[in-house]
């Protein structure tokens, strides 16, 4: 697995900090993880945040694969 910070530094420069990490376990028989905004609870300006997922097993849309909703950034924070 690549060094995540090194990969991000390639694109964003060296002045970056990791402020949060999570592990989500979604059981194969579950309906997935509900829609949410990653940046609402972060102590940073969401316009300067990067979200990423590293799947340890194969994902599908039905199992909760990361999905982007086009234009959702215009709606502001949803809590």
mmCIF file of the N, C-alpha and C atoms, coordinates in Angstrom:
data_MODEL
# 
_entry.id   MODEL 
# 
loop_
_atom_site.group_PDB 
_atom_site.id 
_atom_site.type_symbol 
_atom_site.label_atom_id 
_atom_site.label_alt_id 
_atom_site.label_comp_id 
_atom_site.label_asym_id 
_atom_site.label_entity_id 
_atom_site.label_seq_id 
_atom_site.pdbx_PDB_ins_code 
_atom_site.Cartn_x 
_atom_site.Cartn_y 
_atom_site.Cartn_z 
_atom_site.occupancy 
_atom_site.B_iso_or_equiv 
_atom_site.pdbx_formal_charge 
_atom_site.auth_seq_id 
_atom_site.auth_comp_id 
_atom_site.auth_asym_id 
_atom_site.auth_atom_id 
_atom_site.pdbx_PDB_model_num 
ATOM 1   N N  . UNK A 1 1  ? 0.853   -1.175 0.000  1.00 0.00 ? 1  UNK A N  1 
ATOM 2   C CA . UNK A 1 1  ? 0.000   0.000  0.000  1.00 0.00 ? 1  UNK A CA 1 
ATOM 3   C C  . UNK A 1 1  ? 0.901   1.241  0.000  1.00 0.00 ? 1  UNK A C  1 
ATOM 4   N N  . UNK A 1 2  ? 0.627   2.214  -0.846 1.00 0.00 ? 2  UNK A N  1 
ATOM 5   C CA . UNK A 1 2  ? 1.475   3.408  -0.906 1.00 0.00 ? 2  UNK A CA 1 
ATOM 6   C C  . UNK A 1 2  ? 1.328   4.261  0.350  1.00 0.00 ? 2  UNK A C  1 
ATOM 7   N N  . UNK A 1 3  ? 2.344   5.034  0.642  1.00 0.00 ? 3  UNK A N  1 
ATOM 8   C CA . UNK A 1 3  ? 2.292   5.999  1.736  1.00 0.00 ? 3  UNK A CA 1 
ATOM 9   C C  . UNK A 1 3  ? 1.315   7.098  1.326  1.00 0.00 ? 3  UNK A C  1 
ATOM 10  N N  . UNK A 1 4  ? 0.180   7.167  1.987  1.00 0.00 ? 4  UNK A N  1 
ATOM 11  C CA . UNK A 1 4  ? -0.889  8.091  1.607  1.00 0.00 ? 4  UNK A CA 1 
ATOM 12  C C  . UNK A 1 4  ? -0.421  9.538  1.656  1.00 0.00 ? 4  UNK A C  1 
ATOM 13  N N  . UNK A 1 5  ? 0.298   9.909  2.711  1.00 0.00 ? 5  UNK A N  1 
ATOM 14  C CA . UNK A 1 5  ? 0.755   11.297 2.822  1.00 0.00 ? 5  UNK A CA 1 
ATOM 15  C C  . UNK A 1 5  ? 1.701   11.647 1.678  1.00 0.00 ? 5  UNK A C  1 
ATOM 16  N N  . UNK A 1 6  ? 2.577   10.734 1.306  1.00 0.00 ? 6  UNK A N  1 
ATOM 17  C CA . UNK A 1 6  ? 3.509   10.991 0.207  1.00 0.00 ? 6  UNK A CA 1 
ATOM 18  C C  . UNK A 1 6  ? 2.763   11.214 -1.101 1.00 0.00 ? 6  UNK A C  1 
ATOM 19  N N  . UNK A 1 7  ? 1.740   10.406 -1.348 1.00 0.00 ? 7  UNK A N  1 
ATOM 20  C CA . UNK A 1 7  ? 0.942   10.571 -2.566 1.00 0.00 ? 7  UNK A CA 1 
ATOM 21  C C  . UNK A 1 7  ? 0.267   11.940 -2.568 1.00 0.00 ? 7  UNK A C  1 
ATOM 22  N N  . UNK A 1 8  ? -0.331  12.339 -1.450 1.00 0.00 ? 8  UNK A N  1 
ATOM 23  C CA . UNK A 1 8  ? -0.998  13.644 -1.378 1.00 0.00 ? 8  UNK A CA 1 
ATOM 24  C C  . UNK A 1 8  ? -0.003  14.793 -1.517 1.00 0.00 ? 8  UNK A C  1 
ATOM 25  N N  . UNK A 1 9  ? 1.180   14.652 -0.943 1.00 0.00 ? 9  UNK A N  1 
ATOM 26  C CA . UNK A 1 9  ? 2.203   15.700 -1.067 1.00 0.00 ? 9  UNK A CA 1 
ATOM 27  C C  . UNK A 1 9  ? 2.586   15.927 -2.527 1.00 0.00 ? 9  UNK A C  1 
ATOM 28  N N  . UNK A 1 10 ? 2.547   14.888 -3.326 1.00 0.00 ? 10 UNK A N  1 
ATOM 29  C CA . UNK A 1 10 ? 2.849   15.011 -4.748 1.00 0.00 ? 10 UNK A CA 1 
ATOM 30  C C  . UNK A 1 10 ? 1.915   16.014 -5.416 1.00 0.00 ? 10 UNK A C  1 
ATOM 31  N N  . UNK A 1 11 ? 0.664   16.024 -5.004 1.00 0.00 ? 11 UNK A N  1 
ATOM 32  C CA . UNK A 1 11 ? -0.338  16.896 -5.619 1.00 0.00 ? 11 UNK A CA 1 
ATOM 33  C C  . UNK A 1 11 ? -0.548  18.208 -4.876 1.00 0.00 ? 11 UNK A C  1 
ATOM 34  N N  . UNK A 1 12 ? -0.369  18.206 -3.549 1.00 0.00 ? 12 UNK A N  1 
ATOM 35  C CA . UNK A 1 12 ? -0.752  19.367 -2.741 1.00 0.00 ? 12 UNK A CA 1 
ATOM 36  C C  . UNK A 1 12 ? 0.417   20.139 -2.152 1.00 0.00 ? 12 UNK A C  1 
ATOM 37  N N  . UNK A 1 13 ? 1.620   19.620 -2.264 1.00 0.00 ? 13 UNK A N  1 
ATOM 38  C CA . UNK A 1 13 ? 2.760   20.259 -1.626 1.00 0.00 ? 13 UNK A CA 1 
ATOM 39  C C  . UNK A 1 13 ? 3.026   19.615 -0.272 1.00 0.00 ? 13 UNK A C  1 
ATOM 40  N N  . UNK A 1 14 ? 4.067   20.052 0.388  1.00 0.00 ? 14 UNK A N  1 
ATOM 41  C CA . UNK A 1 14 ? 4.506   19.386 1.613  1.00 0.00 ? 14 UNK A CA 1 
ATOM 42  C C  . UNK A 1 14 ? 3.815   19.880 2.881  1.00 0.00 ? 14 UNK A C  1 
ATOM 43  N N  . UNK A 1 15 ? 3.114   20.998 2.831  1.00 0.00 ? 15 UNK A N  1 
ATOM 44  C CA . UNK A 1 15 ? 2.497   21.572 4.028  1.00 0.00 ? 15 UNK A CA 1 
ATOM 45  C C  . UNK A 1 15 ? 1.079   21.024 4.221  1.00 0.00 ? 15 UNK A C  1 
ATOM 46  N N  . UNK A 1 16 ? 0.982   19.736 4.580  1.00 0.00 ? 16 UNK A N  1 
ATOM 47  C CA . UNK A 1 16 ? -0.325  19.127 4.809  1.00 0.00 ? 16 UNK A CA 1 
ATOM 48  C C  . UNK A 1 16 ? -0.314  18.396 6.150  1.00 0.00 ? 16 UNK A C  1 
ATOM 49  N N  . UNK A 1 17 ? -1.471  18.263 6.749  1.00 0.00 ? 17 UNK A N  1 
ATOM 50  C CA . UNK A 1 17 ? -1.629  17.547 8.009  1.00 0.00 ? 17 UNK A CA 1 
ATOM 51  C C  . UNK A 1 17 ? -2.803  16.588 7.902  1.00 0.00 ? 17 UNK A C  1 
ATOM 52  N N  . UNK A 1 18 ? -2.666  15.428 8.522  1.00 0.00 ? 18 UNK A N  1 
ATOM 53  C CA . UNK A 1 18 ? -3.799  14.527 8.630  1.00 0.00 ? 18 UNK A CA 1 
ATOM 54  C C  . UNK A 1 18 ? -4.486  14.845 9.952  1.00 0.00 ? 18 UNK A C  1 
ATOM 55  N N  . UNK A 1 19 ? -5.762  15.216 9.889  1.00 0.00 ? 19 UNK A N  1 
ATOM 56  C CA . UNK A 1 19 ? -6.469  15.609 11.102 1.00 0.00 ? 19 UNK A CA 1 
ATOM 57  C C  . UNK A 1 19 ? -7.459  14.558 11.584 1.00 0.00 ? 19 UNK A C  1 
ATOM 58  N N  . UNK A 1 20 ? -7.741  13.566 10.755 1.00 0.00 ? 20 UNK A N  1 
ATOM 59  C CA . UNK A 1 20 ? -8.722  12.576 11.164 1.00 0.00 ? 20 UNK A CA 1 
ATOM 60  C C  . UNK A 1 20 ? -8.606  11.334 10.287 1.00 0.00 ? 20 UNK A C  1 
ATOM 61  N N  . UNK A 1 21 ? -8.868  10.186 10.878 1.00 0.00 ? 21 UNK A N  1 
ATOM 62  C CA . UNK A 1 21 ? -8.964  8.956  10.096 1.00 0.00 ? 21 UNK A CA 1 
ATOM 63  C C  . UNK A 1 21 ? -10.036 8.072  10.727 1.00 0.00 ? 21 UNK A C  1 
ATOM 64  N N  . UNK A 1 22 ? -10.650 7.254  9.913  1.00 0.00 ? 22 UNK A N  1 
ATOM 65  C CA . UNK A 1 22 ? -11.727 6.375  10.367 1.00 0.00 ? 22 UNK A CA 1 
ATOM 66  C C  . UNK A 1 22 ? -11.578 5.011  9.735  1.00 0.00 ? 22 UNK A C  1 
ATOM 67  N N  . UNK A 1 23 ? -12.119 4.032  10.406 1.00 0.00 ? 23 UNK A N  1 
ATOM 68  C CA . UNK A 1 23 ? -12.268 2.707  9.830  1.00 0.00 ? 23 UNK A CA 1 
ATOM 69  C C  . UNK A 1 23 ? -13.757 2.386  9.872  1.00 0.00 ? 23 UNK A C  1 
ATOM 70  N N  . UNK A 1 24 ? -14.333 2.109  8.713  1.00 0.00 ? 24 UNK A N  1 
ATOM 71  C CA . UNK A 1 24 ? -15.738 1.718  8.621  1.00 0.00 ? 24 UNK A CA 1 
ATOM 72  C C  . UNK A 1 24 ? -15.788 0.259  8.208  1.00 0.00 ? 24 UNK A C  1 
ATOM 73  N N  . UNK A 1 25 ? -16.504 -0.519 8.968  1.00 0.00 ? 25 UNK A N  1 
ATOM 74  C CA . UNK A 1 25 ? -16.705 -1.913 8.599  1.00 0.00 ? 25 UNK A CA 1 
ATOM 75  C C  . UNK A 1 25 ? -18.142 -2.063 8.140  1.00 0.00 ? 25 UNK A C  1 
ATOM 76  N N  . UNK A 1 26 ? -18.320 -2.473 6.903  1.00 0.00 ? 26 UNK A N  1 
ATOM 77  C CA . UNK A 1 26 ? -19.654 -2.719 6.358  1.00 0.00 ? 26 UNK A CA 1 
ATOM 78  C C  . UNK A 1 26 ? -19.741 -4.211 6.055  1.00 0.00 ? 26 UNK A C  1 
ATOM 79  N N  . UNK A 1 27 ? -20.590 -4.893 6.777  1.00 0.00 ? 27 UNK A N  1 
ATOM 80  C CA . UNK A 1 27 ? -20.756 -6.335 6.591  1.00 0.00 ? 27 UNK A CA 1 
ATOM 81  C C  . UNK A 1 27 ? -21.299 -6.617 5.192  1.00 0.00 ? 27 UNK A C  1 
ATOM 82  N N  . UNK A 1 28 ? -20.836 -7.659 4.535  1.00 0.00 ? 28 UNK A N  1 
ATOM 83  C CA . UNK A 1 28 ? -21.279 -7.953 3.158  1.00 0.00 ? 28 UNK A CA 1 
ATOM 84  C C  . UNK A 1 28 ? -22.796 -8.094 2.993  1.00 0.00 ? 28 UNK A C  1 
ATOM 85  N N  . UNK A 1 29 ? -23.500 -8.496 4.045  1.00 0.00 ? 29 UNK A N  1 
ATOM 86  C CA . UNK A 1 29 ? -24.952 -8.666 3.949  1.00 0.00 ? 29 UNK A CA 1 
ATOM 87  C C  . UNK A 1 29 ? -25.727 -7.403 4.307  1.00 0.00 ? 29 UNK A C  1 
ATOM 88  N N  . UNK A 1 30 ? -25.025 -6.321 4.649  1.00 0.00 ? 30 UNK A N  1 
ATOM 89  C CA . UNK A 1 30 ? -25.717 -5.096 5.054  1.00 0.00 ? 30 UNK A CA 1 
ATOM 90  C C  . UNK A 1 30 ? -26.115 -4.273 3.830  1.00 0.00 ? 30 UNK A C  1 
ATOM 91  N N  . UNK A 1 31 ? -26.876 -3.222 4.079  1.00 0.00 ? 31 UNK A N  1 
ATOM 92  C CA . UNK A 1 31 ? -27.324 -2.334 2.991  1.00 0.00 ? 31 UNK A CA 1 
ATOM 93  C C  . UNK A 1 31 ? -26.294 -1.258 2.686  1.00 0.00 ? 31 UNK A C  1 
ATOM 94  N N  . UNK A 1 32 ? -25.123 -1.322 3.303  1.00 0.00 ? 32 UNK A N  1 
ATOM 95  C CA . UNK A 1 32 ? -24.100 -0.309 3.066  1.00 0.00 ? 32 UNK A CA 1 
ATOM 96  C C  . UNK A 1 32 ? -24.096 0.746  4.154  1.00 0.00 ? 32 UNK A C  1 
ATOM 97  N N  . UNK A 1 33 ? -23.371 1.815  3.921  1.00 0.00 ? 33 UNK A N  1 
ATOM 98  C CA . UNK A 1 33 ? -23.249 2.910  4.880  1.00 0.00 ? 33 UNK A CA 1 
ATOM 99  C C  . UNK A 1 33 ? -24.091 4.065  4.362  1.00 0.00 ? 33 UNK A C  1 
ATOM 100 N N  . UNK A 1 34 ? -24.877 4.726  5.217  1.00 0.00 ? 34 UNK A N  1 
ATOM 101 C CA . UNK A 1 34 ? -25.779 5.774  4.717  1.00 0.00 ? 34 UNK A CA 1 
ATOM 102 C C  . UNK A 1 34 ? -25.034 6.987  4.166  1.00 0.00 ? 34 UNK A C  1 
ATOM 103 N N  . UNK A 1 35 ? -25.694 7.731  3.275  1.00 0.00 ? 35 UNK A N  1 
ATOM 104 C CA . UNK A 1 35 ? -25.124 8.946  2.698  1.00 0.00 ? 35 UNK A CA 1 
ATOM 105 C C  . UNK A 1 35 ? -24.780 9.917  3.814  1.00 0.00 ? 35 UNK A C  1 
ATOM 106 N N  . UNK A 1 36 ? -23.639 10.584 3.689  1.00 0.00 ? 36 UNK A N  1 
ATOM 107 C CA . UNK A 1 36 ? -23.200 11.561 4.689  1.00 0.00 ? 36 UNK A CA 1 
ATOM 108 C C  . UNK A 1 36 ? -22.161 12.481 4.054  1.00 0.00 ? 36 UNK A C  1 
ATOM 109 N N  . UNK A 1 37 ? -21.880 13.580 4.731  1.00 0.00 ? 37 UNK A N  1 
ATOM 110 C CA . UNK A 1 37 ? -20.805 14.487 4.318  1.00 0.00 ? 37 UNK A CA 1 
ATOM 111 C C  . UNK A 1 37 ? -19.615 14.240 5.231  1.00 0.00 ? 37 UNK A C  1 
ATOM 112 N N  . UNK A 1 38 ? -18.475 13.962 4.663  1.00 0.00 ? 38 UNK A N  1 
ATOM 113 C CA . UNK A 1 38 ? -17.283 13.704 5.468  1.00 0.00 ? 38 UNK A CA 1 
ATOM 114 C C  . UNK A 1 38 ? -16.795 14.945 6.203  1.00 0.00 ? 38 UNK A C  1 
ATOM 115 N N  . UNK A 1 39 ? -16.957 16.111 5.612  1.00 0.00 ? 39 UNK A N  1 
ATOM 116 C CA . UNK A 1 39 ? -16.297 17.310 6.140  1.00 0.00 ? 39 UNK A CA 1 
ATOM 117 C C  . UNK A 1 39 ? -17.089 18.072 7.192  1.00 0.00 ? 39 UNK A C  1 
ATOM 118 N N  . UNK A 1 40 ? -18.330 17.709 7.467  1.00 0.00 ? 40 UNK A N  1 
ATOM 119 C CA . UNK A 1 40 ? -19.145 18.484 8.408  1.00 0.00 ? 40 UNK A CA 1 
ATOM 120 C C  . UNK A 1 40 ? -18.523 18.526 9.800  1.00 0.00 ? 40 UNK A C  1 
ATOM 121 N N  . UNK A 1 41 ? -17.950 17.439 10.257 1.00 0.00 ? 41 UNK A N  1 
ATOM 122 C CA . UNK A 1 41 ? -17.421 17.375 11.616 1.00 0.00 ? 41 UNK A CA 1 
ATOM 123 C C  . UNK A 1 41 ? -15.921 17.637 11.715 1.00 0.00 ? 41 UNK A C  1 
ATOM 124 N N  . UNK A 1 42 ? -15.282 17.952 10.601 1.00 0.00 ? 42 UNK A N  1 
ATOM 125 C CA . UNK A 1 42 ? -13.841 18.212 10.625 1.00 0.00 ? 42 UNK A CA 1 
ATOM 126 C C  . UNK A 1 42 ? -13.550 19.637 11.083 1.00 0.00 ? 42 UNK A C  1 
ATOM 127 N N  . UNK A 1 43 ? -12.475 19.826 11.840 1.00 0.00 ? 43 UNK A N  1 
ATOM 128 C CA . UNK A 1 43 ? -12.114 21.166 12.305 1.00 0.00 ? 43 UNK A CA 1 
ATOM 129 C C  . UNK A 1 43 ? -11.313 21.952 11.258 1.00 0.00 ? 43 UNK A C  1 
ATOM 130 N N  . UNK A 1 44 ? -11.674 21.821 9.988  1.00 0.00 ? 44 UNK A N  1 
ATOM 131 C CA . UNK A 1 44 ? -10.972 22.519 8.908  1.00 0.00 ? 44 UNK A CA 1 
ATOM 132 C C  . UNK A 1 44 ? -11.983 23.049 7.904  1.00 0.00 ? 44 UNK A C  1 
ATOM 133 N N  . UNK A 1 45 ? -11.546 23.978 7.091  1.00 0.00 ? 45 UNK A N  1 
ATOM 134 C CA . UNK A 1 45 ? -12.363 24.483 5.991  1.00 0.00 ? 45 UNK A CA 1 
ATOM 135 C C  . UNK A 1 45 ? -12.507 23.354 4.973  1.00 0.00 ? 45 UNK A C  1 
ATOM 136 N N  . UNK A 1 46 ? -13.732 22.946 4.695  1.00 0.00 ? 46 UNK A N  1 
ATOM 137 C CA . UNK A 1 46 ? -13.939 21.794 3.812  1.00 0.00 ? 46 UNK A CA 1 
ATOM 138 C C  . UNK A 1 46 ? -13.408 22.020 2.405  1.00 0.00 ? 46 UNK A C  1 
ATOM 139 N N  . UNK A 1 47 ? -13.208 23.292 2.014  1.00 0.00 ? 47 UNK A N  1 
ATOM 140 C CA . UNK A 1 47 ? -12.644 23.562 0.692  1.00 0.00 ? 47 UNK A CA 1 
ATOM 141 C C  . UNK A 1 47 ? -11.165 23.224 0.634  1.00 0.00 ? 47 UNK A C  1 
ATOM 142 N N  . UNK A 1 48 ? -10.561 22.986 1.795  1.00 0.00 ? 48 UNK A N  1 
ATOM 143 C CA . UNK A 1 48 ? -9.144  22.642 1.850  1.00 0.00 ? 48 UNK A CA 1 
ATOM 144 C C  . UNK A 1 48 ? -8.927  21.205 2.325  1.00 0.00 ? 48 UNK A C  1 
ATOM 145 N N  . UNK A 1 49 ? -9.976  20.420 2.314  1.00 0.00 ? 49 UNK A N  1 
ATOM 146 C CA . UNK A 1 49 ? -9.891  19.044 2.805  1.00 0.00 ? 49 UNK A CA 1 
ATOM 147 C C  . UNK A 1 49 ? -9.895  18.051 1.645  1.00 0.00 ? 49 UNK A C  1 
ATOM 148 N N  . UNK A 1 50 ? -9.247  16.935 1.871  1.00 0.00 ? 50 UNK A N  1 
ATOM 149 C CA . UNK A 1 50 ? -9.227  15.850 0.897  1.00 0.00 ? 50 UNK A CA 1 
ATOM 150 C C  . UNK A 1 50 ? -9.791  14.615 1.588  1.00 0.00 ? 50 UNK A C  1 
ATOM 151 N N  . UNK A 1 51 ? -10.732 13.979 0.942  1.00 0.00 ? 51 UNK A N  1 
ATOM 152 C CA . UNK A 1 51 ? -11.271 12.728 1.462  1.00 0.00 ? 51 UNK A CA 1 
ATOM 153 C C  . UNK A 1 51 ? -10.860 11.590 0.552  1.00 0.00 ? 51 UNK A C  1 
ATOM 154 N N  . UNK A 1 52 ? -10.558 10.463 1.138  1.00 0.00 ? 52 UNK A N  1 
ATOM 155 C CA . UNK A 1 52 ? -10.192 9.316  0.320  1.00 0.00 ? 52 UNK A CA 1 
ATOM 156 C C  . UNK A 1 52 ? -10.586 8.040  1.036  1.00 0.00 ? 52 UNK A C  1 
ATOM 157 N N  . UNK A 1 53 ? -10.738 6.997  0.274  1.00 0.00 ? 53 UNK A N  1 
ATOM 158 C CA . UNK A 1 53 ? -11.087 5.691  0.825  1.00 0.00 ? 53 UNK A CA 1 
ATOM 159 C C  . UNK A 1 53 ? -10.134 4.652  0.255  1.00 0.00 ? 53 UNK A C  1 
ATOM 160 N N  . UNK A 1 54 ? -9.734  3.743  1.101  1.00 0.00 ? 54 UNK A N  1 
ATOM 161 C CA . UNK A 1 54 ? -8.913  2.620  0.671  1.00 0.00 ? 54 UNK A CA 1 
ATOM 162 C C  . UNK A 1 54 ? -9.710  1.360  0.984  1.00 0.00 ? 54 UNK A C  1 
ATOM 163 N N  . UNK A 1 55 ? -10.172 0.703  -0.046 1.00 0.00 ? 55 UNK A N  1 
ATOM 164 C CA . UNK A 1 55 ? -10.976 -0.512 0.128  1.00 0.00 ? 55 UNK A CA 1 
ATOM 165 C C  . UNK A 1 55 ? -10.060 -1.717 0.287  1.00 0.00 ? 55 UNK A C  1 
ATOM 166 N N  . UNK A 1 56 ? -10.320 -2.509 1.293  1.00 0.00 ? 56 UNK A N  1 
ATOM 167 C CA . UNK A 1 56 ? -9.523  -3.713 1.516  1.00 0.00 ? 56 UNK A CA 1 
ATOM 168 C C  . UNK A 1 56 ? -10.126 -4.928 0.828  1.00 0.00 ? 56 UNK A C  1 
ATOM 169 N N  . UNK A 1 57 ? -11.368 -4.780 0.386  1.00 0.00 ? 57 UNK A N  1 
ATOM 170 C CA . UNK A 1 57 ? -12.044 -5.818 -0.387 1.00 0.00 ? 57 UNK A CA 1 
ATOM 171 C C  . UNK A 1 57 ? -12.787 -5.140 -1.531 1.00 0.00 ? 57 UNK A C  1 
ATOM 172 N N  . UNK A 1 58 ? -13.272 -5.929 -2.476 1.00 0.00 ? 58 UNK A N  1 
ATOM 173 C CA . UNK A 1 58 ? -14.000 -5.374 -3.617 1.00 0.00 ? 58 UNK A CA 1 
ATOM 174 C C  . UNK A 1 58 ? -15.305 -4.727 -3.159 1.00 0.00 ? 58 UNK A C  1 
ATOM 175 N N  . UNK A 1 59 ? -15.633 -3.573 -3.751 1.00 0.00 ? 59 UNK A N  1 
ATOM 176 C CA . UNK A 1 59 ? -16.849 -2.841 -3.406 1.00 0.00 ? 59 UNK A CA 1 
ATOM 177 C C  . UNK A 1 59 ? -17.778 -2.757 -4.604 1.00 0.00 ? 59 UNK A C  1 
ATOM 178 N N  . UNK A 1 60 ? -19.045 -2.547 -4.310 1.00 0.00 ? 60 UNK A N  1 
ATOM 179 C CA . UNK A 1 60 ? -20.029 -2.265 -5.351 1.00 0.00 ? 60 UNK A CA 1 
ATOM 180 C C  . UNK A 1 60 ? -20.887 -1.110 -4.858 1.00 0.00 ? 60 UNK A C  1 
ATOM 181 N N  . UNK A 1 61 ? -21.663 -0.498 -5.734 1.00 0.00 ? 61 UNK A N  1 
ATOM 182 C CA . UNK A 1 61 ? -22.565 0.568  -5.294 1.00 0.00 ? 61 UNK A CA 1 
ATOM 183 C C  . UNK A 1 61 ? -23.535 0.053  -4.241 1.00 0.00 ? 61 UNK A C  1 
ATOM 184 N N  . UNK A 1 62 ? -23.966 -1.184 -4.366 1.00 0.00 ? 62 UNK A N  1 
ATOM 185 C CA . UNK A 1 62 ? -24.895 -1.761 -3.397 1.00 0.00 ? 62 UNK A CA 1 
ATOM 186 C C  . UNK A 1 62 ? -24.266 -1.967 -2.024 1.00 0.00 ? 62 UNK A C  1 
ATOM 187 N N  . UNK A 1 63 ? -22.963 -2.174 -1.986 1.00 0.00 ? 63 UNK A N  1 
ATOM 188 C CA . UNK A 1 63 ? -22.310 -2.420 -0.701 1.00 0.00 ? 63 UNK A CA 1 
ATOM 189 C C  . UNK A 1 63 ? -21.769 -1.148 -0.058 1.00 0.00 ? 63 UNK A C  1 
ATOM 190 N N  . UNK A 1 64 ? -22.037 0.001  -0.650 1.00 0.00 ? 64 UNK A N  1 
ATOM 191 C CA . UNK A 1 64 ? -21.626 1.256  -0.031 1.00 0.00 ? 64 UNK A CA 1 
ATOM 192 C C  . UNK A 1 64 ? -20.343 1.833  -0.576 1.00 0.00 ? 64 UNK A C  1 
ATOM 193 N N  . UNK A 1 65 ? -20.024 1.574  -1.824 1.00 0.00 ? 65 UNK A N  1 
ATOM 194 C CA . UNK A 1 65 ? -18.827 2.166  -2.425 1.00 0.00 ? 65 UNK A CA 1 
ATOM 195 C C  . UNK A 1 65 ? -18.936 3.690  -2.378 1.00 0.00 ? 65 UNK A C  1 
ATOM 196 N N  . UNK A 1 66 ? -17.814 4.409  -2.196 1.00 0.00 ? 66 UNK A N  1 
ATOM 197 C CA . UNK A 1 66 ? -17.875 5.876  -2.164 1.00 0.00 ? 66 UNK A CA 1 
ATOM 198 C C  . UNK A 1 66 ? -18.534 6.433  -3.424 1.00 0.00 ? 66 UNK A C  1 
ATOM 199 N N  . UNK A 1 67 ? -19.421 7.377  -3.226 1.00 0.00 ? 67 UNK A N  1 
ATOM 200 C CA . UNK A 1 67 ? -20.175 7.974  -4.321 1.00 0.00 ? 67 UNK A CA 1 
ATOM 201 C C  . UNK A 1 67 ? -20.168 9.485  -4.162 1.00 0.00 ? 67 UNK A C  1 
ATOM 202 N N  . UNK A 1 68 ? -20.039 10.192 -5.245 1.00 0.00 ? 68 UNK A N  1 
ATOM 203 C CA . UNK A 1 68 ? -20.082 11.652 -5.241 1.00 0.00 ? 68 UNK A CA 1 
ATOM 204 C C  . UNK A 1 68 ? -21.420 12.094 -5.805 1.00 0.00 ? 68 UNK A C  1 
ATOM 205 N N  . UNK A 1 69 ? -22.051 13.064 -5.143 1.00 0.00 ? 69 UNK A N  1 
ATOM 206 C CA . UNK A 1 69 ? -23.302 13.617 -5.646 1.00 0.00 ? 69 UNK A CA 1 
ATOM 207 C C  . UNK A 1 69 ? -22.965 14.956 -6.297 1.00 0.00 ? 69 UNK A C  1 
ATOM 208 N N  . UNK A 1 70 ? -22.978 15.030 -7.641 1.00 0.00 ? 70 UNK A N  1 
ATOM 209 C CA . UNK A 1 70 ? -22.608 16.265 -8.343 1.00 0.00 ? 70 UNK A CA 1 
ATOM 210 C C  . UNK A 1 70 ? -23.432 17.460 -7.855 1.00 0.00 ? 70 UNK A C  1 
ATOM 211 N N  . UNK A 1 71 ? -22.737 18.565 -7.574 1.00 0.00 ? 71 UNK A N  1 
ATOM 212 C CA . UNK A 1 71 ? -23.394 19.795 -7.145 1.00 0.00 ? 71 UNK A CA 1 
ATOM 213 C C  . UNK A 1 71 ? -23.731 19.841 -5.667 1.00 0.00 ? 71 UNK A C  1 
ATOM 214 N N  . UNK A 1 72 ? -23.492 18.760 -4.924 1.00 0.00 ? 72 UNK A N  1 
ATOM 215 C CA . UNK A 1 72 ? -23.866 18.743 -3.506 1.00 0.00 ? 72 UNK A CA 1 
ATOM 216 C C  . UNK A 1 72 ? -23.075 19.757 -2.683 1.00 0.00 ? 72 UNK A C  1 
ATOM 217 N N  . UNK A 1 73 ? -21.916 20.175 -3.172 1.00 0.00 ? 73 UNK A N  1 
ATOM 218 C CA . UNK A 1 73 ? -21.123 21.174 -2.458 1.00 0.00 ? 73 UNK A CA 1 
ATOM 219 C C  . UNK A 1 73 ? -21.834 22.526 -2.402 1.00 0.00 ? 73 UNK A C  1 
ATOM 220 N N  . UNK A 1 74 ? -22.795 22.751 -3.278 1.00 0.00 ? 74 UNK A N  1 
ATOM 221 C CA . UNK A 1 74 ? -23.527 24.025 -3.291 1.00 0.00 ? 74 UNK A CA 1 
ATOM 222 C C  . UNK A 1 74 ? -24.624 24.074 -2.233 1.00 0.00 ? 74 UNK A C  1 
ATOM 223 N N  . UNK A 1 75 ? -24.937 22.950 -1.624 1.00 0.00 ? 75 UNK A N  1 
ATOM 224 C CA . UNK A 1 75 ? -26.025 22.879 -0.644 1.00 0.00 ? 75 UNK A CA 1 
ATOM 225 C C  . UNK A 1 75 ? -25.587 23.256 0.763  1.00 0.00 ? 75 UNK A C  1 
ATOM 226 N N  . UNK A 1 76 ? -24.302 23.464 0.963  1.00 0.00 ? 76 UNK A N  1 
ATOM 227 C CA . UNK A 1 76 ? -23.812 23.761 2.308  1.00 0.00 ? 76 UNK A CA 1 
ATOM 228 C C  . UNK A 1 76 ? -23.757 22.500 3.149  1.00 0.00 ? 76 UNK A C  1 
ATOM 229 N N  . UNK A 1 77 ? -23.560 22.706 4.447  1.00 0.00 ? 77 UNK A N  1 
ATOM 230 C CA . UNK A 1 77 ? -23.455 21.573 5.358  1.00 0.00 ? 77 UNK A CA 1 
ATOM 231 C C  . UNK A 1 77 ? -24.820 20.965 5.632  1.00 0.00 ? 77 UNK A C  1 
ATOM 232 N N  . UNK A 1 78 ? -24.871 19.656 5.601  1.00 0.00 ? 78 UNK A N  1 
ATOM 233 C CA . UNK A 1 78 ? -26.083 18.921 5.945  1.00 0.00 ? 78 UNK A CA 1 
ATOM 234 C C  . UNK A 1 78 ? -25.772 18.172 7.229  1.00 0.00 ? 78 UNK A C  1 
ATOM 235 N N  . UNK A 1 79 ? -26.502 18.471 8.270  1.00 0.00 ? 79 UNK A N  1 
ATOM 236 C CA . UNK A 1 79 ? -26.245 17.829 9.577  1.00 0.00 ? 79 UNK A CA 1 
ATOM 237 C C  . UNK A 1 79 ? -27.378 16.926 9.963  1.00 0.00 ? 79 UNK A C  1 
# 
